Amino acid sequence: MIRIMVDSAAGISRQEAEQLGAHYVPMTYTVDRQQFVEHYIGENGQFEPYIEREDVERRTSQATAAAFMAAFERQLAKGRQVLCITISSRLSGTYANAVMAAKEVNADEIKVLDSRNCAGGIYFLILRAQELIAQGLSLDEIVDTLAEERKLIHNVFTVNDMTNLRKSGRLGVVRLSVSTILNLRPILCLQNGSVFSKSVARGSHEQLRMLAESVPKGVRYVVVHSRENNPQLPMLQEMLQNRLGDDLELRIVSLGPVLAIHLGLTYLGVCWMDSPQKADAAQEPTAPDMPCGCPFGSDPL
């Protein structure tokens, strides 16, 4: 039996984890020198007010090798193989820690996949992994398939408040200042595991329109990253529905505290996966113009 393991950047609820047979290894975050463990989505308490305050120091930490080792050993003791899917190695050291732990425990029975993504992107890989497990593929075959198909996942997002991205030190100060003054909103994307500037929108309506239009027609399942009380969410939902049709299925997901600390609370994004049938024809994505680097700064996410 193959068990799926992810880190908490996957952004899944406890119910989803149980339905998908997925186990997670938590990241941690520190607020005003007090450390917290990131839990399932919806079980992290009222962390938002601490992110909004400018007078509170906030830091995040990657899932540790020791935590992965303990989790791997529990699954192997039950006679299971492990497929571990982590947040992009270009955003966090979590992948390296998982690889180190797998080598220490049993490299033959544990395979670690760099998702080259986070949140909704990892969720799509979990869904696909479950399909492949049900088809009876071996652990090696599943990893090879997912490594090929991860390029079919697209993650486009934006923020209104650039404060947290500015603190990351990875975006140009001039560009951030201009964006604030002229009401320009960045449209960002994950490509091959790194964050890049895709475009710039003027005002909130164009910002939402560009997000919605980034999803190609024909897509039937979209993960929307947003706080439930984001005033822009209903309009984005309507735009997506109008563009993609009534049979569109939307999964609305609030990010956990670790990602929210680095992006701020005004994040809004769309994530989808092309049909696996396109994998043979798909090429590894080429980095677009205006690379902005990793938004997570120097914190060891």
C-alpha positions in Angstrom: 0.0 0.0 0.0 1.2 3.5 -0.9 0.6 6.4 1.4 0.8 10.0 0.3 2.6 12.5 2.5 2.7 16.3 2.1 3.9 19.3 4.1 1.5 21.8 5.5 1.9 24.2 2.5 -0.4 21.8 0.6 -3.3 23.7 2.2 -5.7 20.9 2.8 -8.3 20.5 5.5 -8.5 17.6 7.9 -11.5 16.2 6.1 -9.7 16.4 2.7 -6.7 14.7 4.1 -8.8 11.8 5.4 -10.7 11.5 2.1 -7.5 11.5 0.1 -5.5 9.3 2.5 -2.9 12.0 2.8 -0.7 12.7 5.9 1.1 15.9 6.5 4.3 17.1 8.1 3.8 20.6 9.6 5.9 23.7 9.1 6.2 26.2 12.0 5.9 29.9 12.3 7.0 32.4 15.0 4.9 35.4 16.0 6.5 37.8 18.5 9.0 35.1 19.5 6.3 32.5 20.2 6.5 29.5 18.0 3.4 27.8 16.5 2.8 24.7 14.5 0.9 25.0 11.3 -2.2 22.7 11.3 -4.8 21.7 8.7 -6.5 24.6 6.9 -9.3 25.9 9.2 -7.5 24.7 12.4 -4.9 27.5 12.9 -7.0 29.8 15.0 -7.1 33.6 14.6 -3.7 34.1 13.1 -4.8 36.9 10.7 -4.7 39.8 13.1 -1.0 39.1 13.9 -0.1 39.2 10.2 -1.9 42.6 9.8 0.0 44.2 12.6 3.2 46.0 11.7 4.7 45.9 15.2 4.9 42.1 15.5 7.9 40.1 14.3 6.9 37.1 12.2 9.1 34.3 10.9 8.5 30.9 9.3 10.4 27.6 9.4 10.5 24.7 7.0 9.4 21.2 7.9 12.4 19.6 9.5 14.2 16.4 8.5 13.5 15.0 12.0 9.8 15.5 11.5 9.8 13.7 8.2 11.9 10.8 9.6 9.3 10.3 12.4 6.4 10.4 9.9 8.1 8.1 7.4 9.0 5.6 10.2 5.4 5.4 11.3 4.2 4.6 7.8 6.9 2.0 7.2 6.1 0.3 10.5 2.6 -0.3 9.1 4.1 -2.0 6.0 3.4 1.0 3.7 5.4 2.7 1.0 5.5 6.5 1.0 5.0 9.1 -1.7 6.1 12.4 -0.3 5.1 15.6 -2.2 6.6 18.8 -1.0 6.4 22.5 -1.7 8.7 23.7 -4.5 12.4 23.3 -3.6 12.9 26.8 -5.1 10.6 28.3 -2.4 11.7 26.2 0.6 14.3 23.9 2.0 11.5 21.5 3.0 12.1 19.3 -0.1 15.8 18.9 0.8 14.9 17.9 4.4 12.4 15.3 3.1 15.0 13.8 0.8 17.6 13.6 3.6 15.0 11.9 5.9 14.1 9.4 3.2 17.7 8.4 2.8 18.1 7.9 6.5 15.0 5.8 6.9 14.7 3.7 3.7 15.3 5.2 0.3 13.8 2.2 -1.5 10.4 2.5 0.2 10.1 6.3 0.2 10.1 8.6 -2.8 10.1 12.4 -2.5 8.7 14.5 -5.3 9.4 18.2 -5.7 6.0 19.6 -6.6 7.5 22.8 -8.1 4.4 24.3 -6.7 2.4 25.0 -3.5 -1.1 24.9 -2.1 -3.5 24.2 -4.9 -0.8 22.8 -7.1 0.1 20.2 -4.5 -3.6 19.4 -4.1 -3.9 18.6 -7.8 -0.8 16.3 -7.6 -2.4 14.5 -4.6 -5.6 13.9 -6.7 -3.6 12.6 -9.6 -1.4 10.4 -7.3 -4.6 8.8 -6.0 -5.7 8.0 -9.5 -2.4 6.4 -10.3 -2.4 4.4 -7.1 -5.9 3.1 -7.9 -4.6 2.1 -11.4 -2.1 -0.1 -9.7 1.1 1.7 -10.7 4.2 1.1 -8.7 5.8 3.8 -6.5 8.5 4.5 -9.1 6.0 4.7 -11.9 3.8 7.2 -10.0 6.8 9.4 -9.2 7.9 9.4 -12.9 4.4 10.2 -14.1 3.9 13.1 -11.6 7.3 14.5 -12.4 6.2 14.7 -16.0 2.7 16.0 -15.3 3.6 18.7 -12.7 4.3 21.0 -15.7 0.6 20.9 -16.5 -0.2 22.8 -13.3 -0.7 26.6 -13.5 -0.8 28.9 -10.5 -1.5 32.6 -11.1 -2.0 35.1 -8.2 -2.0 38.7 -7.1 -1.9 40.9 -4.0 -3.2 44.3 -3.2 -0.9 45.2 -0.4 2.8 44.8 -1.4 4.1 45.3 2.2 4.9 41.6 2.9 6.5 41.1 -0.5 8.5 44.2 0.0 9.9 42.8 3.3 11.0 39.7 1.4 13.7 41.7 -0.2 13.3 39.9 -3.5 11.3 42.5 -5.5 12.5 45.8 -6.8 11.7 48.7 -4.4 11.0 51.1 -7.2 8.5 48.8 -8.8 6.7 48.2 -5.6 6.5 52.0 -4.9 5.2 52.7 -8.3 2.6 50.0 -8.0 1.3 51.5 -4.8 1.2 55.1 -6.1 -0.4 54.4 -9.4 -2.8 51.7 -8.2 -1.0 49.1 -10.3 -1.5 45.5 -9.1 1.1 42.8 -10.0 -0.1 39.6 -11.6 2.4 36.9 -10.5 2.8 33.2 -11.4 4.6 30.1 -10.5 6.6 28.6 -13.3 8.8 25.6 -12.9 8.8 26.2 -9.1 9.8 29.8 -9.1 7.7 33.0 -8.8 7.7 35.5 -11.7 5.9 38.7 -12.6 3.5 37.8 -15.3 1.8 41.2 -15.9 0.5 44.3 -14.2 -3.1 45.4 -13.8 -4.4 48.9 -13.3 -7.1 48.8 -10.6 -9.0 46.0 -9.0 -11.4 45.3 -11.9 -8.6 44.7 -14.4 -6.8 42.7 -11.7 -9.7 40.3 -11.4 -10.3 40.2 -15.1 -6.7 39.2 -15.8 -6.9 36.5 -13.1 -10.1 35.1 -14.6 -8.8 35.3 -18.2 -5.6 33.5 -17.3 -7.6 30.3 -17.0 -8.1 28.8 -20.5 -11.6 28.0 -21.6 -12.4 24.3 -21.3 -11.0 24.0 -17.7 -13.7 22.6 -15.4 -12.0 22.6 -12.0 -10.2 25.6 -10.5 -8.8 26.1 -7.1 -9.2 29.7 -5.9 -6.8 30.9 -3.2 -8.6 33.6 -1.1 -9.7 34.4 2.4 -13.4 33.7 2.7 -14.0 37.4 3.7 -12.0 38.8 0.8 -14.4 41.4 -0.8 -13.0 40.7 -4.2 -13.8 37.0 -4.1 -17.5 37.1 -5.2 -16.6 39.2 -8.3 -13.8 36.8 -9.2 -16.1 33.8 -8.8 -18.6 35.5 -11.1 -16.0 36.2 -13.7 -14.7 32.7 -13.7 -18.3 31.3 -13.9 -19.1 33.6 -16.9 -15.9 32.6 -18.6 -15.8 28.9 -18.0 -19.5 27.9 -17.8 -22.1 26.6 -15.3 -20.4 23.2 -14.9 -17.3 24.8 -13.5 -16.3 23.5 -10.1 -14.5 25.9 -7.8 -12.6 25.0 -4.6 -12.1 28.0 -2.4 -9.1 27.7 -0.1 -7.6 30.1 2.5 -3.9 29.8 2.8 -2.4 28.8 6.1 -0.3 31.1 8.3 3.1 30.2 6.7 2.2 31.3 3.2 0.0 34.1 4.4 2.9 35.6 6.4 5.0 35.9 3.2 2.2 37.1 0.9 0.0 39.1 3.2 -3.7 38.8 3.6 -4.8 40.4 0.3 -3.7 37.4 -1.8 -6.0 36.2 -4.5 -5.1 33.4 -7.0 -6.3 30.8 -9.4 -4.8 27.3 -9.9 -5.7 24.6 -12.4 -4.3 21.6 -14.1 -4.3 20.8 -17.7 -5.4 17.3 -18.8 -2.7 14.7 -18.2 -3.1 13.7 -21.9 -1.2 16.9 -22.7 1.8 15.8 -20.8 3.6 14.2 -23.8 3.3 17.4 -25.8 4.0 19.9 -23.0 7.4 21.4 -22.6 9.0 22.6 -19.4 7.7 26.2 -19.1 10.0 29.0 -20.1 10.5 31.7 -17.5 8.6 34.9 -18.5 10.0 38.4 -18.6 10.5 40.4 -15.4 11.6 37.6 -13.0 10.9 38.7 -9.5 12.5 35.7 -7.7 11.1 33.9 -4.7 8.6 36.0 -2.6 9.5 34.3 0.6 12.6 36.2 1.3 15.4 34.8 3.5 13.2 33.0 6.0 13.9 29.2 5.9 10.4 28.3 4.7 
